């Protein structure tokens, strides 16, 4: 459901943003091409005006001038004086034959504009037209034809400009605009995925928060119900005050532990947990943890052992109190779920980059279907909730504390049955 909704939102967002982006890119490209065409046309017309002025003012036009003008602006020039062509072979070779292009320009001037370049102008005013023409290879030319009169007679001028260079600029410009549009579209796609993934994270967090509050409320109801019932029974039968008072004290103790765990997780969610990093002497810390849980294990007739290497363990950078808290959660679970006569082992493994503390038990183990959920809050493999000393929060707290140290908390099977929790800390 969430994936389908996310897909629809991405599609709608990209469709709307893509249409706006395409319109803006197309508009910008159109304006740019129009400006480039106007600039090329204006430059061509200024060049033609210069040639016309020279024809009208000078007694003769040299071939050197025509060759330089043609080569400099990639022009094809054809000049006739009183209907007699000027003998000029041209300074460069176009894709289409020069004579063919000049003839096509004259024909188009006559057919499209009624301008016959073989006849003198009807008045002293100059007659000229500017248009486009395609060659045999579909190359584009900008054409200017002129009829002009002078003191010595009349001139006809046909000027063609090869527009392949300008068309190349237009092609590169289009490719750049399309590339920018594609990059922008990909960027929009990535941004949409980023923001929608953040939205999905917020939604998951909100859903987990609702589930957390519901589960916490459920767990709080049980000790409160016992306290309420014991208080009512105490009023009805004061003679049994000792038994009811003990029940109230026990449930208050359970309630206090639950509230402490909830406050710890609330601090983790709010990023207010404080960790004071300093070198930690793990040999001393592990011995202290062993001494704290060995009497409880002996009382439950369990075999609890501590295995340390002969050489001192390397120190790690961390918060000794938080590491002890994590180990206490793991040891408390091991002592609680290991049957009388079972074995619990606290040992270490040192590698080049990490130090691993293993809490190994030979209890009932964790079913495969529960393994992926054991670090979730309020999750217990024992669906009956017969164990009232655990609320399903310990492993969640342990994982959060381990993450604060840049480590990992893993679970694997113990050979022969049971489970082993591995606390990996970076050296």
SULGI-V791551 format. One line per field, one symbol per residue. ss: DSSP state (H for helix, E for strand, - for the rest). psi: psi as a letter, one per 40 degrees, with the letter a starting at -180 (. if undefined). A space follows every 50 residues. Layout:
# SULGI-V791551
ss: ???
psi: ???
This chain:
# SULGI-V791551
ss: -HHHHHHHHHHHHHHHHHHHHHHHHHHHHHHHHHHHHHHHHHHHHHHHHH HHHHHHH-----HHHHHHHHHHH-EEEEEEE--EE------------HHH HHHHHHHHHHHHH-------------EEEEEEEE-----EEEEEEEEEEE --EEEEEEEEEE-HHHHHHHHHHHHHHHHHHHHHHHHHHHHHHHHHHHHH HHHHHHHHHHHHHHHHHHHHHHHHHHHHHHHHHHHH-HHHHHHHHHHHHH HHHHHHHHHHHHHHHHHHH--------EEE-HHHHHHHHHHHHHHHHHH- --EEEEE--------EEE-HHHHHHHHHHHHHHHHHH-----EEEEEEEE ---EEEEEEEE------HHHHHH--------------------HHHHHHH HHHH---EEEEEE-----EEEEEEEE-
psi: dddddddddddddddddddddddddddddddddddddddddddddddddd dddddddidihiddddddddddefihhhhhhfehihhheieihidihddd ddddddddddddefhheeiiieieiihiihaiihadeeihihhhiihiii debiihhhhhhheddddddddddddddddddddddddddddddddddddd ddddddddddddddddddddddddddddddddddddgddfdddddddddd dddddddddddddddddddefehhhhhihhgdddddddddddedddddde fihhihhiidiiiiiihahdddddddddddddddddehiheihhhhiihh adeihhhhhhifaeahideedeedeihehhdgdefdheehefeddddddd ddddefaihihiihheiaihhhhhhi.
